[in-house]
Amino acid sequence: MTLVLSLVLALIPLIGIVLIAIYSSVTTVGGLFMTLILLAMSGIMGLNALLDLKSRMHPSAAHPASPSGSGAGGSKTTGGEVQRGRVASVQFFESHVGQPNKSIVTLESAPNASHLLVLEGDVRNALPVGQRVVVTLRKQSGANVLVSVSYA
């Protein structure tokens, strides 16, 4: 349904360009800018249709394994989710007032396999870059919270 809708919404601006060419002058400033705007709208919706078609043809490419799921280097335990790997980077982001701060941790479990963990709070001191770690997480209010860290 979204593919058909995207195609229809990509064609409507093209019809508008044809109408501008027939009833107005494309060489005026107003006609030129309206044509450019309609071409941009058509291109955006056409790209949306193309990406939707690509995701339908290759469903595995559209929905990769969850970065914080039990994919590469992760497993579930009764105490929470366990992730293993070498800490490649830790980035800390301060949120707006009233919102929890976030840390984004990149763990490398193999030479070409890495995954991201989005954790609540500042974990820069708990997860030093370059260390091999075993991290236990738990979900709390929809966010990942660091439970424990052990160094491998």
MARKE-123429 format. One record per residue: residue number from 0; x, y, z of N, C-alpha, C, CB in turn. Coordinates in steps of 0.1 Angstrom, whole numbers, plus 2048, in hexadecimal, padded with zeros to 3 digits. Glycine has a CB too. Example, Ala and Ser with C-alpha at 12.3 -4.5 7.8 and 13.67 -1.06 7.14 Angstrom:
<atoms>
ATOM   pos   n.east   n.north   n.up   ca.east   ca.north   ca.up   c.east   c.north   c.up   cb.east   cb.north   cb.up
ATOM     0      884       7C7    84E       87B        7D3     84E      884       7DF    84E       871        7D3     85A
ATOM     1      880       7EA    847       889        7F5     847      881       800    84F       88D        7FA     839
</atoms>
This chain:
<atoms>
ATOM   pos   n.east   n.north   n.up   ca.east   ca.north   ca.up   c.east   c.north   c.up   cb.east   cb.north   cb.up
ATOM     0      808       7F4    800       800        800     800      809       80D    800       7F7        800     80C
ATOM     1      813       80D    808       81C        818     808      824       81A    7FB       826        817     814
ATOM     2      827       80F    7F5       82D        810     7E8      824       817    7DD       832        802     7E3
ATOM     3      818       813    7DD       80F        819     7D3      80C       828    7D7       801        812     7D3
ATOM     4      80B       82B    7E4       809        839     7E8      815       841    7E5       806        839     7F7
ATOM     5      821       83C    7E7       82D        844     7E3      82E       846    7D5       839        83C     7E8
ATOM     6      82A       83C    7CC       82B        83E     7BE      821       849    7B9       828        831     7B7
ATOM     7      815       848    7BF       80B        853     7BC      80F       860    7C0       7FD        84F     7C3
ATOM     8      815       861    7CC       81A        86E     7D1      826       873    7C9       81C        86E     7E0
ATOM     9      82D       86A    7C3       839        86E     7BA      834       873    7AD       842        862     7B8
ATOM    10      828       86E    7A8       823        872     79B      81B       87F    79B       81A        867     795
ATOM    11      815       882    7A6       80D        88E     7A7      815       89B    7A4       806        88F     7B5
ATOM    12      821       89D    7AA       829        8A9     7A7      82D       8A9    798       835        8A9     7B0
ATOM    13      82F       89E    792       833        89E     784      827       8A3    77B       837        890     77F
ATOM    14      81B       89F    77F       80F        8A5     778      80F       8B4    77A       802        89E     77E
ATOM    15      812       8B9    786       813        8C7     788      81D       8CE    77F       816        8CA     797
ATOM    16      828       8C8    77D       832        8CE     774      82D       8CE    766       83F        8C5     774
ATOM    17      826       8C4    761       820        8C4     754      816       8CF    753       819        8B6     751
ATOM    18      80D       8D1    75D       803        8DC     75D      80A       8EA    75D       7FA        8DB     769
ATOM    19      815       8EB    764       81C        8F8     764      822       8FB    756       828        8F8     76E
ATOM    20      827       8F0    74F       82C        8F2     742      821       8F5    738       833        8E5     73E
ATOM    21      815       8F0    73A       80A        8F2     730      804       900    733       800        8E7     731
ATOM    22      800       903    73F       7F8        90F     742      800       91B    746       7EE        90C     74C
ATOM    23      80D       919    74A       815        924     74F      822       923    748       816        924     75E
ATOM    24      82B       92C    74C       839        92B     746      843       926    750       83D        93A     741
ATOM    25      84A       91C    74C       854        916     755      860       91F    755       858        908     74F
ATOM    26      862       928    74C       86D        931     74C      86C       93D    755       870        936     73E
ATOM    27      861       93F    75B       860        94A     765      866       945    772       851        94E     767
ATOM    28      869       94F    77B       86F        94B     788      865       943    790       873        958     78F
ATOM    29      859       946    790       84F        93F     798      84D       931    792       841        946     798
ATOM    30      84C       92F    785       84B        922     77F      857       91A    781       848        924     770
ATOM    31      863       920    780       86F        918     782      870       913    791       87B        921     77F
ATOM    32      86D       91B    79A       86E        916     7A8      863       90C    7AC       86D        922     7B2
ATOM    33      857       90E    7A6       84D        904     7A8      850       8F7    7A2       83F        90A     7A3
ATOM    34      857       8F8    796       85B        8EB     790      866       8E4    798       861        8EE     782
ATOM    35      86F       8EC    79D       87A        8E6     7A6      874       8E0    7B3       884        8F0     7A9
ATOM    36      86B       8E6    7B9       864        8E1     7C5      85D       8D4    7C2       85B        8EC     7CB
ATOM    37      855       8D4    7B7       84D        8C8     7B3      857       8BD    7AF       844        8CC     7A8
ATOM    38      862       8C0    7A9       86C        8B5     7A6      872       8AF    7B2       877        8BA     79D
ATOM    39      875       8B8    7BC       87A        8B3     7C9      870       8AA    7D0       87E        8BF     7D2
ATOM    40      863       8AE    7D0       859        8A6     7D7      857       899    7D0       84C        8AE     7D7
ATOM    41      858       899    7C3       856        88D     7BB      862       883    7BD       855        890     7AC
ATOM    42      86E       889    7BE       87A        881     7C0      87A       87B    7CE       886        88A     7BF
ATOM    43      876       882    7D8       875        87C     7E6      86B       871    7E6       871        887     7F0
ATOM    44      860       873    7E1       856        868     7E1      85A       85C    7D8       848        86D     7DD
ATOM    45      861       85F    7CD       866        854     7C5      871       84C    7CC       86B        85A     7B8
ATOM    46      87A       853    7D3       884        84C     7DB      87E       844    7E6       88E        856     7E1
ATOM    47      873       849    7EC       86C        841     7F6      866       835    7F0       861        84A     7FD
ATOM    48      860       836    7E4       85B        82A     7DE      866       820    7DA       853        82E     7D1
ATOM    49      871       825    7D5       87C        81C     7D2      881       815    7DE       887        825     7CB
ATOM    50      883       81C    7E9       888        815     7F5      87E       80B    7FB       88B        820     800
ATOM    51      871       80E    7F9       867        805     7FE      867       7F9    7F5       859        80C     7FD
ATOM    52      869       7FA    7E8       869        7EF     7DF      876       7E7    7E2       86A        7F4     7D0
ATOM    53      881       7ED    7E5       88D        7E6     7E8      88C       7DE    7F5       899        7EF     7E9
ATOM    54      885       7E3    7FF       883        7DC     80B      879       7D0    809       87E        7E5     816
ATOM    55      870       7D1    800       867        7C6     7FD      86F       7BB    7F6       85B        7CB     7F5
ATOM    56      878       7BF    7ED       880        7B5     7E6      88A       7AE    7EE       886        7BB     7D9
ATOM    57      890       7B5    7F8       89B        7B0     800      897       7B2    80F       8A8        7B6     7FD
ATOM    58      88E       7AA    815       889        7AD     822      894       7AC    82D       87E        7A4     826
ATOM    59      89E       7A4    82B       8A9        7A3     835      8B1       7B0    835       8B2        798     832
ATOM    60      8B3       7B7    82A       8BA        7C4     82A      8B3       7CF    831       8BE        7C8     81C
ATOM    61      8A5       7CF    831       89D        7D9     836      89D       7D9    845       890        7D9     831
ATOM    62      89E       7CD    84B       89C        7CB     85A      8A8       7C3    85F       88F        7C4     85D
ATOM    63      8B4       7CA    861       8C0        7C3     866      8BD       7BF    874       8CC        7CB     864
ATOM    64      8C6       7B6    879       8C5        7B2     887      8C6       7BE    890       8D0        7A8     88A
ATOM    65      8BE       7BE    89B       8BE        7C9     8A4      8CC       7CB    8AA       8B4        7C6     8AF
ATOM    66      8D1       7D7    8AB       8DE        7DA     8B0      8DF       7D7    8BF       8E2        7E8     8AD
ATOM    67      8D5       7D8    8C6       8D5        7D5     8D5      8CF       7C7    8D8       8CF        7E0     8DD
ATOM    68      8CB       7C0    8CE       8C5        7B3     8D0      8CF       7A8    8D2       8BC        7AF     8C4
ATOM    69      8CB       79C    8D1       8D4        791     8D4      8DB       78D    8C7       8CC        785     8DA
ATOM    70      8E0       796    8BF       8E7        794     8B3      8F6       790    8B6       8E7        7A0     8AA
ATOM    71      8FF       796    8AF       90D        793     8B1      912       797    8BF       916        79B     8A6
ATOM    72      916       78D    8C7       91C        78F     8D4      912       791    8DF       924        79B     8D3
ATOM    73      905       78F    8DD       8FB        791     8E7      8F3       785    8EB       8F2        79C     8E3
ATOM    74      8EE       784    8F7       8E5        779     8FB      8DD       77E    907       8ED        76D     8FF
ATOM    75      8D2       777    909       8C9        77B     914      8CB       772    920       8BA        779     90F
ATOM    76      8CA       778    92C       8CB        770     938      8C0       775    941       8D9        771     93F
ATOM    77      8BE       76E    94D       8B4        773     956      8B7       780    95C       8B2        768     961
ATOM    78      8C4       784    95D       8C8        791     963      8C8       79C    959       8D6        790     968
ATOM    79      8C5       799    94C       8C5        7A3     942      8CB       79E    935       8CC        7B0     946
ATOM    80      8CE       7A7    92C       8D4        7A4     91F      8E3       7A5    921       8CF        7AC     914
ATOM    81      8EB       79B    91B       8F9        79B     91C      8FF       79E    90F       8FF        78E     922
ATOM    82      908       7A8    90E       90F        7AC     902      91E       7AA    904       90C        7BA     8FD
ATOM    83      925       7A4    8FA       934        7A2     8FC      93B       7A9    8F0       937        793     8FC
ATOM    84      947       7AE    8F2       94F        7B4     8E8      959       7BE    8ED       946        7BA     8DD
ATOM    85      960       7C4    8E3       96A        7CE     8E6      963       7DC    8E4       977        7CD     8DE
ATOM    86      965       7E5    8EE       95F        7F2     8ED      967       7FA    8E3       95F        7F9     8FB
ATOM    87      960       7FD    8D8       966        805     8CD      965       814    8CF       960        801     8BF
ATOM    88      959       818    8D4       957        826     8D7      94B       828    8E1       954        82E     8CA
ATOM    89      94C       833    8E9       941        836     8F2      93E       845    8EF       945        833     901
ATOM    90      932       848    8EB       92E        856     8E9      923       85A    8F3       92A        859     8DB
ATOM    91      924       865    8F9       91B        869     903      913       875    8FE       922        86D     911
ATOM    92      906       875    900       8FD        880     8FB      8F4       885    906       8F4        87B     8EF
ATOM    93      8F5       892    909       8EC        898     913      8DF       89B    90D       8F3        8A4     919
ATOM    94      8D4       897    914       8C7        899     90F      8C1       8A6    914       8BE        88D     912
ATOM    95      8B5       8A9    90F       8AE        8B5     914      8AB       8B3    923       8A2        8B8     90C
ATOM    96      8A7       8BE    92A       8A4        8BE     938      898       8B4    939       8A0        8CC     93D
ATOM    97      898       8AB    943       88D        8A2     946      88F       895    93E       880        8A9     942
ATOM    98      898       894    935       89A        888     92D      8A7       881    932       89A        88B     91E
ATOM    99      8A8       874    932       8B4        86D     936      8BF       86F    92B       8B1        85E     938
ATOM   100      8CC       870    930       8D7        871     927      8DA       863    921       8E4        876     92F
ATOM   101      8E0       863    916       8E2        856     90E      8F1       855    90B       8DA        856     902
ATOM   102      8F6       848    90B       903        845     907      901       83B    8FB       90C        83F     912
ATOM   103      909       83C    8F1       909        833     8E6      916       82C    8E5       906        83A     8D8
ATOM   104      916       81F    8E7       922        817     8E8      923       80E    8DC       922        80E     8F5
ATOM   105      92F       80D    8D6       931        804     8CA      93A       7F9    8CF       938        80C     8BE
ATOM   106      934       7ED    8CF       93B        7E1     8D3      93F       7D9    8C6       933        7D8     8DC
ATOM   107      94C       7D5    8C5       950        7CC     8BA      952       7BE    8C0       95E        7D1     8B4
ATOM   108      94A       7B5    8BA       94A        7A7     8BF      953       79E    8B6       93D        7A1     8BF
ATOM   109      956       7A3    8AA       95E        79C     8A0      965       7A7    898       956        792     897
ATOM   110      96F       7A4    88F       976        7AE     888      96D       7B7    87F       980        7A8     87F
ATOM   111      962       7B1    879       959        7B8     870      94B       7B9    876       959        7B2     863
ATOM   112      949       7B6    883       93C        7B6     889      93C       7BF    895       937        7A7     88D
ATOM   113      934       7C9    894       932        7D2     89F      923       7D5    8A1       93A        7DF     89D
ATOM   114      91F       7D9    8AD       912        7DD     8AF      911       7E8    8B9       90A        7D1     8B4
ATOM   115      906       7F0    8B9       904        7FB     8C1      8FC       7F8    8CD       8FF        807     8B9
ATOM   116      8FF       7FE    8D8       8F7        7FD     8E4      8F3       80B    8E8       8FE        7F6     8F0
ATOM   117      8E6       80E    8EA       8E2        81B     8EF      8DE       819    8FD       8D6        821     8E6
ATOM   118      8E6       820    906       8E4        81E     914      8E0       82B    91B       8F1        819     91B
ATOM   119      8D9       82A    925       8D4        835     92D      8E0       83A    936       8C7        833     934
ATOM   120      8E3       846    937       8ED        84C     940      8FA       84D    93A       8ED        843     94C
ATOM   121      904       851    942       912        853     93D      91A       846    941       918        860     944
ATOM   122      91E       83F    937       925        832     93A      934       833    935       91E        826     933
ATOM   123      939       83F    933       946        841     92D      951       83B    937       949        84F     92A
ATOM   124      94F       83D    944       959        838     94D      957       828    94F       957        83F     95B
ATOM   125      94B       823    94E       949        815     950      94E       80C    944       93B        812     952
ATOM   126      94E       812    938       952        80B     92C      95E       811    925       946        809     922
ATOM   127      96A       80F    929       975        815     923      978       810    915       982        813     92C
ATOM   128      97B       819    90C       97D        815     8FE      98A       80C    8FD       97F        822     8F5
ATOM   129      988       802    8F5       993        7F8     8F3      992       7EC    8FC       9A0        7FF     8F5
ATOM   130      98A       7EC    906       989        7E1     90F      97F       7D6    90A       985        7E5     91D
ATOM   131      982       7CA    90C       978        7BF     909      96F       7BE    915       97F        7B1     906
ATOM   132      962       7BE    913       959        7BF     91E      94D       7B5    91C       953        7CD     920
ATOM   133      947       7B1    927       93B        7AA     928      931       7B3    92F       93C        79B     92E
ATOM   134      927       7B8    928       91E        7C2     92D      910       7BB    92F       91C        7CE     924
ATOM   135      90A       7BD    93B       8FD        7B9     93E      8F3       7C5    93E       8FC        7B1     94B
ATOM   136      8E9       7C4    937       8DF        7CF     935      8D1       7CB    93A       8DE        7D5     927
ATOM   137      8C9       7D4    93D       8BB        7D1     940      8B2       7DD    93A       8B8        7CF     94F
ATOM   138      8A6       7DA    936       89D        7E4     931      896       7EA    93D       893        7DE     927
ATOM   139      896       7F7    93E       88F        7FE     948      888       80A    942       898        803     954
ATOM   140      87B       80B    942       873        815     93B      876       817    92D       875        822     943
ATOM   141      879       80C    926       87C        80C     918      88A       810    914       873        815     911
ATOM   142      893       811    91E       8A1        815     91B      8AA       80A    921       8A4        823     921
ATOM   143      8B6       808    91B       8C0        7FF     91F      8C7       806    92B       8C9        7FB     914
ATOM   144      8C8       7FE    936       8D0        803     942      8DB       7F9    944       8C6        804     94E
ATOM   145      8E7       7FE    947       8F2        7F6     94A      8F1       7F0    957       8FF        7FE     948
ATOM   146      8F2       7E3    958       8F1        7DC     965      8FF       7D9    96A       8E8        7CF     964
ATOM   147      907       7D2    962       914        7CE     966      91E       7CE    95B       914        7C1     96E
ATOM   148      92B       7D0    95E       935        7CF     954      940       7C6    959       93B        7DD     950
ATOM   149      945       7BC    952       950        7B5     955      95A       7B5    94A       94D        7A6     959
ATOM   150      967       7B6    94D       971        7B7     943      976       7A9    93F       97C        7C0     948
ATOM   151      977       7A6    932       97B        799     92E      98A       799    92B       974        795     922
</atoms>
